[in-house]
């Protein structure tokens, strides 16, 4: 389903300018290259649910953006179900869904249902199918009574549930999730995790999840990829990692793994 071979992403970052050289900077900007991701390789099979974890700035979100076609890789090759993501072909886009916990895709001043109808028309879904799927998903997430309320009046947890309905409306076979439970309370986090489990079980979808909440990763994923400073430092089953470090809980094990690589 997903094949990543020796992929790198380099950003050009504008250099800070000394106040004495402002005039010079106006005529010629100086840039430095920052490696967000460096020569990473991994494969994900259909139906797998994999956690991608690491520190802030490790390259997790950059990796998801390359896999979903939002940005180009600087080097290497990415294949997602036979497609090159950055080509943004319609057949590819119909197969994927992207949820970013810190970026809303809902229209702020209209109801969630209005956003769902628009999304359904973009994917050329029949009106009856849109209504049926919205009803099913809203019942599972317990937000059916909120469908007609403007998005700006919803709480963060309620908006995140609506984001899930929006992204899953066309039933993608491949789902990318970047911090899906960020800012949610404990109960909302558990409900979303249960929902993701049920969706994965029902549709056998392939899911790649990033989160700083180790509970999300531990409960949902069997396999994890740990990335640090743009490179992969561990790729394997969670149970094998736990077996290796029997005395520590999962979060402590990951922390120690990252700290060792930071030295």
Residue frames as qw, qx, qy, qz and C-alpha x, y, z in Angstrom:
[[0.000, 0.885, 0.466, 0.000, 0.00, 0.00, 0.00],
 [0.039, -0.987, 0.154, 0.027, 2.75, 2.52, 0.98],
 [0.868, 0.049, 0.030, 0.493, 6.36, 2.37, -0.19],
 [0.059, -0.987, 0.146, 0.025, 8.89, 5.01, 0.88],
 [0.896, 0.076, 0.040, 0.436, 12.45, 4.68, -0.46],
 [0.564, -0.097, -0.006, 0.820, 15.31, 6.94, 0.60],
 [0.041, 0.831, 0.399, 0.386, 13.05, 9.99, 0.88],
 [0.402, -0.253, -0.252, 0.843, 14.39, 13.36, 2.00],
 [0.064, 0.881, 0.393, 0.254, 12.82, 16.80, 2.36],
 [0.475, -0.155, -0.123, 0.858, 14.92, 19.95, 2.53],
 [0.036, 0.918, 0.395, -0.021, 13.44, 23.37, 3.26],
 [0.418, 0.376, -0.042, 0.826, 14.99, 26.68, 2.33],
 [0.368, -0.785, -0.433, 0.248, 14.82, 28.97, 5.37],
 [0.237, 0.847, -0.011, 0.475, 15.46, 32.68, 5.14],
 [0.595, -0.045, -0.425, 0.681, 18.43, 33.80, 7.25],
 [0.262, -0.877, -0.321, 0.243, 17.92, 36.38, 9.96],
 [0.472, 0.634, 0.038, 0.611, 19.33, 39.74, 8.94],
 [0.438, -0.340, -0.298, 0.777, 21.48, 42.04, 11.04],
 [0.104, 0.884, 0.359, -0.281, 19.92, 45.51, 11.33],
 [0.177, -0.669, 0.356, 0.628, 23.06, 46.96, 9.70],
 [0.147, -0.143, 0.804, 0.558, 22.49, 44.88, 6.55],
 [0.464, 0.511, 0.592, -0.414, 18.77, 45.53, 5.95],
 [0.409, 0.709, -0.205, -0.536, 19.41, 47.31, 2.64],
 [0.082, 0.417, -0.866, -0.263, 21.60, 44.47, 1.45],
 [0.307, 0.152, 0.920, -0.191, 18.93, 41.93, 2.43],
 [0.508, 0.603, 0.277, -0.549, 16.31, 43.76, 0.38],
 [0.419, 0.649, -0.476, -0.420, 18.42, 43.29, -2.72],
 [0.585, 0.267, -0.763, -0.065, 19.60, 39.75, -2.04],
 [0.780, -0.446, 0.186, -0.397, 18.07, 37.29, 0.43],
 [0.208, 0.435, -0.869, 0.109, 20.27, 34.62, 1.98],
 [0.877, -0.201, -0.093, -0.425, 18.89, 31.19, 2.76],
 [0.141, -0.431, 0.882, -0.129, 20.05, 28.12, 4.64],
 [0.660, -0.009, -0.646, -0.382, 18.98, 24.55, 4.01],
 [0.465, -0.300, 0.639, -0.534, 17.20, 22.67, 6.78],
 [0.371, 0.047, -0.895, -0.243, 16.74, 18.91, 6.50],
 [0.649, -0.232, 0.216, -0.691, 13.29, 18.04, 7.84],
 [0.949, -0.013, 0.284, -0.135, 13.49, 14.40, 6.67],
 [0.093, 0.713, -0.662, -0.213, 16.67, 12.57, 5.67],
 [0.391, 0.307, -0.842, -0.210, 16.77, 9.33, 3.65],
 [0.546, -0.083, 0.662, -0.506, 13.87, 7.52, 5.34],
 [0.447, 0.113, -0.769, -0.443, 12.57, 4.19, 4.03],
 [0.365, 0.027, 0.811, -0.456, 9.62, 2.05, 5.15],
 [0.325, -0.131, -0.743, -0.571, 6.73, -0.01, 3.80],
 [0.425, 0.049, 0.573, -0.699, 3.18, -0.28, 5.10],
 [0.003, -0.163, -0.938, -0.307, 0.87, -3.11, 4.06],
 [0.420, -0.357, -0.367, -0.749, -2.84, -2.77, 3.38],
 [0.706, -0.516, -0.435, -0.216, -4.90, -2.89, 6.57],
 [0.600, -0.101, -0.452, 0.653, -2.05, -1.97, 8.91],
 [0.228, -0.941, -0.142, -0.205, -2.44, 0.72, 11.56],
 [0.725, 0.096, -0.218, 0.646, 0.99, 2.25, 12.20],
 [0.302, -0.920, -0.148, 0.202, 2.06, 4.93, 14.68],
 [0.576, 0.498, -0.081, 0.643, 4.61, 7.54, 13.59],
 [0.483, -0.855, -0.174, 0.076, 6.08, 9.15, 16.69],
 [0.635, 0.198, -0.125, 0.736, 8.91, 11.47, 17.64],
 [0.260, -0.501, -0.289, 0.773, 9.81, 14.81, 19.20],
 [0.288, 0.884, 0.208, -0.304, 8.57, 18.18, 17.96],
 [0.224, 0.839, -0.393, -0.304, 10.31, 18.97, 14.67],
 [0.595, -0.273, 0.740, 0.154, 11.33, 15.34, 14.10],
 [0.134, 0.249, -0.688, -0.668, 9.72, 15.22, 10.63],
 [0.287, 0.291, 0.892, -0.192, 6.41, 13.47, 11.36],
 [0.399, 0.709, 0.342, -0.470, 4.04, 16.03, 9.84],
 [0.186, 0.638, -0.517, -0.539, 6.40, 16.58, 6.89],
 [0.128, -0.100, 0.968, 0.193, 6.27, 12.84, 6.19],
 [0.339, 0.509, 0.745, -0.266, 2.47, 12.81, 6.28],
 [0.315, 0.763, 0.010, -0.564, 2.30, 15.82, 3.97],
 [0.098, 0.470, -0.742, -0.467, 4.57, 14.09, 1.44],
 [0.188, 0.117, 0.975, 0.029, 2.52, 10.89, 1.61],
 [0.312, 0.654, 0.612, -0.319, -0.71, 12.80, 1.03],
 [0.496, 0.492, 0.433, 0.569, 0.75, 14.86, -1.83],
 [0.112, -0.960, -0.217, 0.139, 0.65, 18.26, -0.12],
 [0.081, -0.872, 0.416, 0.247, 4.40, 18.77, -0.60],
 [0.805, 0.487, -0.339, 0.019, 7.07, 17.34, -2.89],
 [0.834, -0.431, 0.139, 0.314, 9.96, 15.24, -1.56],
 [0.048, 0.870, -0.399, -0.285, 13.40, 16.70, -2.31],
 [0.254, 0.445, -0.841, -0.175, 14.77, 13.24, -3.07],
 [0.269, -0.023, 0.934, -0.234, 13.69, 9.61, -3.09],
 [0.355, -0.121, -0.695, -0.614, 10.56, 7.80, -4.23],
 [0.378, 0.086, 0.652, -0.651, 7.09, 7.51, -2.71],
 [0.358, -0.117, -0.747, -0.548, 4.39, 5.17, -3.97],
 [0.378, 0.061, 0.624, -0.681, 0.95, 5.02, -2.37],
 [0.660, 0.355, 0.615, -0.246, -1.25, 2.26, -3.78],
 [0.636, 0.342, 0.525, 0.450, 0.52, 2.59, -7.13],
 [0.198, 0.922, 0.209, 0.260, 0.32, 6.40, -7.27],
 [0.469, 0.106, -0.225, 0.847, 2.94, 9.11, -6.83],
 [0.152, -0.693, -0.587, 0.390, 1.20, 11.35, -4.24],
 [0.114, -0.542, 0.026, 0.832, 2.48, 14.73, -5.49],
 [0.051, 0.148, 0.698, 0.699, 0.85, 14.09, -8.89],
 [0.309, 0.240, 0.444, -0.806, -2.48, 14.62, -7.09],
 [0.245, -0.088, -0.779, -0.571, -4.46, 12.41, -9.45],
 [0.604, -0.258, -0.011, -0.754, -8.20, 12.23, -8.79],
 [0.860, -0.097, -0.482, -0.134, -8.14, 8.43, -8.36],
 [0.504, 0.103, -0.602, 0.610, -5.47, 8.84, -5.67],
 [0.147, -0.236, 0.294, -0.914, -7.28, 11.63, -3.82],
 [0.731, -0.247, -0.263, -0.580, -10.46, 9.55, -3.69],
 [0.817, -0.080, -0.558, 0.122, -8.58, 6.87, -1.74],
 [0.460, 0.036, -0.503, 0.731, -7.07, 9.04, 1.00],
 [0.332, -0.864, -0.295, -0.238, -8.26, 11.07, 3.97],
 [0.469, 0.248, -0.380, 0.758, -6.17, 13.54, 5.98],
 [0.456, -0.825, -0.315, -0.111, -7.01, 14.71, 9.50],
 [0.437, 0.315, -0.350, 0.766, -4.82, 17.38, 11.10],
 [0.403, -0.598, -0.623, 0.304, -5.69, 18.12, 14.73],
 [0.244, -0.534, -0.141, 0.797, -4.48, 21.72, 14.54],
 [0.104, 0.185, -0.408, -0.888, -6.09, 22.61, 11.18],
 [0.501, 0.392, 0.633, -0.441, -9.83, 22.61, 10.56],
 [0.113, 0.066, 0.730, 0.671, -11.36, 21.76, 7.18],
 [0.033, 0.667, 0.740, -0.081, -14.87, 22.77, 8.23],
 [0.080, 0.578, 0.213, 0.784, -16.47, 26.07, 7.20],
 [0.200, -0.030, -0.588, 0.783, -16.48, 28.21, 10.34],
 [0.277, 0.090, 0.203, -0.935, -19.74, 30.19, 9.94],
 [0.700, -0.005, -0.384, -0.602, -22.05, 27.47, 8.62],
 [0.842, -0.302, 0.331, -0.300, -23.25, 24.21, 10.11],
 [0.373, -0.379, 0.824, 0.196, -21.20, 21.03, 9.91],
 [0.642, 0.385, 0.661, -0.051, -23.92, 19.47, 7.75],
 [0.439, 0.869, -0.020, -0.227, -23.43, 22.21, 5.14],
 [0.059, -0.702, 0.682, 0.198, -19.72, 21.35, 5.00],
 [0.539, -0.046, 0.841, 0.021, -20.60, 17.67, 4.63],
 [0.631, 0.643, 0.403, -0.162, -22.95, 18.36, 1.72],
 [0.286, 0.878, -0.321, -0.212, -20.26, 20.41, -0.04],
 [0.268, -0.504, 0.814, 0.110, -17.65, 17.70, 0.56],
 [0.643, 0.215, 0.731, -0.079, -20.03, 15.06, -0.78],
 [0.580, 0.781, 0.150, -0.173, -20.58, 17.04, -3.96],
 [0.039, 0.791, -0.575, -0.205, -16.83, 17.48, -4.44],
 [0.276, -0.257, 0.923, 0.079, -16.52, 13.67, -4.36],
 [0.483, 0.078, -0.533, -0.691, -19.65, 13.36, -6.55],
 [0.014, 0.124, 0.949, -0.290, -21.59, 11.38, -3.96],
 [0.280, -0.508, -0.647, -0.495, -25.34, 10.91, -4.29],
 [0.293, -0.512, 0.190, -0.784, -27.40, 13.01, -1.84],
 [0.875, -0.342, -0.142, -0.312, -28.93, 9.88, -0.27],
 [0.834, 0.070, -0.374, 0.400, -25.47, 8.38, 0.29],
 [0.172, 0.455, -0.329, 0.809, -24.27, 11.60, 1.94],
 [0.570, -0.477, 0.078, -0.665, -27.28, 11.62, 4.27],
 [0.947, -0.186, -0.252, -0.076, -26.90, 7.93, 5.11],
 [0.715, 0.175, -0.388, 0.554, -23.18, 8.17, 5.89],
 [0.037, -0.495, 0.272, -0.824, -23.54, 11.37, 7.91],
 [0.743, -0.435, -0.026, -0.507, -26.28, 9.73, 10.00],
 [0.937, -0.078, -0.305, 0.149, -24.21, 6.59, 10.59],
 [0.557, 0.274, -0.356, 0.698, -21.02, 8.45, 11.52],
 [0.196, -0.518, 0.184, -0.812, -22.77, 11.08, 13.66],
 [0.840, -0.411, -0.127, -0.330, -24.55, 8.35, 15.63],
 [0.869, 0.010, -0.331, 0.369, -21.29, 6.50, 16.24],
 [0.399, 0.239, -0.286, 0.838, -19.66, 9.74, 17.44],
 [0.234, -0.656, -0.638, 0.330, -22.75, 10.91, 19.35],
 [0.115, -0.327, 0.024, 0.938, -22.98, 14.30, 17.59],
 [0.130, 0.467, 0.759, 0.435, -26.19, 13.89, 15.59],
 [0.131, -0.848, -0.484, 0.171, -27.90, 16.63, 17.63],
 [0.288, -0.698, 0.112, 0.646, -25.13, 19.09, 16.69],
 [0.558, 0.239, 0.577, 0.547, -25.20, 18.75, 12.89],
 [0.185, 0.799, 0.421, 0.387, -27.16, 21.98, 12.28],
 [0.385, -0.870, -0.067, 0.301, -25.20, 24.17, 14.71],
 [0.403, 0.868, -0.259, 0.129, -22.59, 26.60, 13.24],
 [0.834, 0.127, -0.368, 0.392, -19.08, 25.18, 13.59],
 [0.183, 0.520, -0.345, 0.760, -17.87, 28.27, 15.52],
 [0.582, -0.501, 0.167, -0.618, -20.31, 27.42, 18.33],
 [0.951, -0.095, -0.295, -0.015, -18.97, 23.88, 18.83],
 [0.577, -0.723, 0.371, 0.086, -16.41, 22.88, 21.43],
 [0.100, 0.637, -0.726, -0.239, -12.98, 21.60, 20.35],
 [0.368, -0.076, 0.925, -0.060, -13.97, 17.97, 20.98],
 [0.588, 0.554, 0.500, -0.313, -17.20, 18.38, 19.03],
 [0.398, 0.792, -0.283, -0.366, -15.36, 20.00, 16.12],
 [0.091, -0.468, 0.862, 0.169, -12.83, 17.17, 15.99],
 [0.508, 0.212, 0.823, -0.141, -15.65, 14.63, 15.76],
 [0.545, 0.744, 0.197, -0.333, -17.14, 16.63, 12.88],
 [0.130, 0.720, -0.599, -0.324, -13.70, 16.66, 11.21],
 [0.339, -0.149, 0.927, 0.063, -13.71, 12.86, 11.31],
 [0.568, 0.530, 0.587, -0.228, -17.14, 12.73, 9.65],
 [0.369, 0.834, -0.155, -0.380, -15.99, 15.16, 6.93],
 [0.021, 0.604, -0.759, -0.241, -12.82, 13.19, 6.13],
 [0.303, -0.038, 0.952, -0.015, -14.51, 9.77, 6.25],
 [0.580, 0.447, 0.241, -0.637, -17.53, 10.77, 4.20],
 [0.654, 0.530, -0.402, -0.360, -16.09, 9.31, 0.97],
 [0.948, -0.228, 0.215, -0.050, -14.88, 6.19, 2.87],
 [0.318, 0.767, -0.557, -0.020, -11.13, 6.46, 2.16],
 [0.967, -0.036, -0.241, 0.077, -9.13, 3.24, 2.18],
 [0.650, 0.100, -0.290, 0.695, -6.05, 5.12, 3.43],
 [0.303, -0.909, -0.229, -0.174, -6.21, 7.50, 6.38],
 [0.502, 0.260, -0.342, 0.751, -3.50, 9.89, 7.59],
 [0.442, -0.830, -0.318, -0.118, -4.04, 11.33, 11.07],
 [0.429, 0.360, -0.336, 0.758, -1.84, 14.06, 12.55],
 [0.034, -0.004, -0.582, 0.813, -2.52, 14.59, 16.28],
 [0.321, -0.424, -0.643, -0.552, -6.24, 13.66, 16.05],
 [0.531, -0.647, -0.543, 0.074, -6.85, 13.93, 19.83],
 [0.380, 0.140, -0.233, 0.884, -4.84, 17.11, 20.48],
 [0.165, -0.207, 0.165, -0.950, -6.51, 19.32, 23.12],
 [0.655, -0.323, -0.473, -0.493, -9.29, 16.85, 23.89],
 [0.536, -0.494, 0.486, -0.482, -10.34, 15.73, 27.36],
 [0.227, -0.271, 0.934, -0.050, -9.80, 12.14, 28.53],
 [0.590, 0.339, 0.663, -0.313, -13.36, 10.99, 27.73],
 [0.566, 0.734, -0.064, -0.370, -13.34, 12.55, 24.24],
 [0.095, 0.606, -0.768, -0.183, -9.94, 10.95, 23.53],
 [0.377, -0.056, 0.918, -0.113, -11.26, 7.51, 24.47],
 [0.620, 0.540, 0.436, -0.366, -14.40, 7.92, 22.37],
 [0.450, 0.757, -0.339, -0.332, -12.35, 8.92, 19.33],
 [0.068, -0.443, 0.891, 0.076, -9.95, 6.00, 19.82],
 [0.516, 0.189, 0.803, -0.230, -12.91, 3.60, 20.05],
 [0.591, 0.689, 0.143, -0.395, -14.37, 5.14, 16.90],
 [0.261, 0.695, -0.612, -0.271, -11.07, 4.75, 14.99],
 [0.286, -0.205, 0.935, -0.051, -10.84, 1.11, 16.08],
 [0.584, 0.415, 0.627, -0.306, -14.38, 0.43, 14.88],
 [0.508, 0.762, -0.131, -0.379, -13.83, 2.19, 11.55],
 [0.081, 0.582, -0.789, -0.176, -10.59, 0.25, 10.98],
 [0.410, -0.004, 0.900, -0.146, -12.28, -3.05, 11.85],
 [0.593, 0.557, 0.458, -0.358, -15.25, -2.39, 9.58],
 [0.544, 0.807, -0.090, -0.211, -13.41, -1.03, 6.53],
 [0.883, -0.092, 0.211, 0.409, -9.97, -2.69, 6.90],
 [0.303, 0.938, -0.054, 0.160, -8.46, 0.69, 6.08],
 [0.729, 0.094, -0.224, 0.641, -4.75, 1.48, 6.24],
 [0.260, -0.949, -0.131, -0.119, -3.99, 4.11, 8.90],
 [0.603, 0.194, -0.285, 0.719, -0.85, 6.12, 9.65],
 [0.397, -0.862, -0.293, -0.115, -1.13, 8.02, 12.92],
 [0.415, 0.328, -0.390, 0.754, 1.10, 10.64, 14.54],
 [0.510, -0.772, -0.237, -0.295, 0.54, 11.63, 18.15],
 [0.144, 0.510, -0.601, 0.598, 2.35, 12.87, 21.25],
 [0.706, -0.306, 0.326, -0.550, -0.28, 11.05, 23.28],
 [0.081, 0.336, -0.937, -0.056, 1.26, 7.62, 23.79],
 [0.507, 0.184, 0.718, -0.439, -2.15, 6.26, 24.84],
 [0.651, 0.567, -0.061, -0.500, -3.37, 6.84, 21.25],
 [0.413, 0.555, -0.700, -0.175, -0.46, 4.93, 19.77],
 [0.131, -0.233, 0.930, -0.254, -0.40, 2.12, 22.33],
 [0.549, 0.253, 0.634, -0.482, -4.14, 1.38, 22.10],
 [0.663, 0.608, 0.043, -0.434, -4.54, 1.72, 18.35],
 [0.524, 0.674, -0.502, -0.138, -1.31, 0.53, 16.73],
 [0.974, -0.176, 0.088, 0.116, 0.57, -2.77, 16.66],
 [0.744, 0.167, 0.092, 0.641, 3.58, -1.29, 14.89],
 [0.108, -0.951, -0.062, 0.282, 5.40, 2.01, 15.39],
 [0.659, 0.449, 0.007, 0.604, 7.97, 4.02, 13.45],
 [0.412, -0.807, -0.119, 0.406, 10.05, 6.30, 15.67],
 [0.547, 0.630, 0.099, 0.542, 11.58, 9.26, 13.86],
 [0.464, -0.781, -0.070, 0.411, 14.15, 11.65, 15.34],
 [0.143, -0.690, 0.333, 0.626, 15.88, 14.57, 13.64],
 [0.552, 0.569, -0.297, -0.532, 14.53, 13.44, 10.30],
 [0.378, 0.329, -0.856, -0.125, 15.77, 9.84, 10.47],
 [0.860, -0.280, -0.240, -0.353, 14.10, 6.59, 11.53],
 [0.040, -0.551, 0.755, -0.354, 15.57, 5.15, 14.72],
 [0.321, 0.004, 0.914, -0.248, 13.07, 2.31, 15.27],
 [0.619, 0.139, -0.337, -0.695, 10.59, 0.47, 13.07],
 [0.284, 0.040, -0.957, 0.052, 8.91, -2.55, 14.57],
 [0.519, -0.526, -0.623, -0.258, 6.15, -4.03, 16.71],
 [0.335, -0.696, 0.231, -0.592, 5.18, -2.37, 19.99],
 [0.924, -0.361, 0.010, -0.127, 5.12, -5.76, 21.74],
 [0.840, 0.210, -0.193, 0.461, 8.77, -6.35, 20.77],
 [0.151, 0.622, -0.253, 0.726, 9.75, -2.96, 22.19],
 [0.645, -0.581, 0.137, -0.476, 7.90, -3.74, 25.42],
 [0.982, -0.113, -0.107, 0.105, 9.58, -7.13, 25.61],
 [0.614, 0.432, -0.261, 0.607, 12.97, -5.44, 25.25],
 [0.032, 0.358, -0.392, 0.847, 12.24, -3.04, 28.13],
 [0.478, -0.416, -0.769, -0.079, 10.14, -5.04, 30.58],
 [0.346, -0.367, -0.537, 0.676, 10.67, -2.76, 33.58],
 [0.040, 0.242, 0.015, -0.969, 9.28, 0.40, 31.95],
 [0.496, 0.608, 0.534, -0.315, 5.87, 1.38, 30.65],
 [0.625, 0.538, 0.414, 0.384, 5.48, 2.23, 26.96],
 [0.106, 0.980, 0.047, 0.160, 5.85, 6.01, 27.35],
 [0.489, -0.765, 0.382, 0.172, 9.02, 5.66, 29.45],
 [0.773, 0.015, 0.514, 0.372, 10.50, 3.23, 26.91],
 [0.482, 0.743, 0.293, 0.360, 9.92, 5.68, 24.04],
 [0.160, -0.980, 0.110, -0.046, 11.34, 8.57, 26.10],
 [0.643, -0.541, 0.464, 0.280, 14.51, 6.62, 26.86],
 [0.723, 0.315, 0.474, 0.391, 14.85, 5.61, 23.21],
 [0.293, 0.891, 0.165, 0.305, 14.63, 9.23, 22.07],
 [0.361, -0.904, 0.225, 0.041, 16.94, 10.50, 24.81],
 [0.767, -0.256, 0.451, 0.377, 19.64, 7.98, 23.90],
 [0.594, 0.501, 0.403, 0.484, 19.52, 9.18, 20.29],
 [0.022, 0.983, 0.084, 0.159, 19.69, 12.81, 21.43],
 [0.619, -0.685, 0.231, 0.308, 23.04, 12.30, 23.18]]
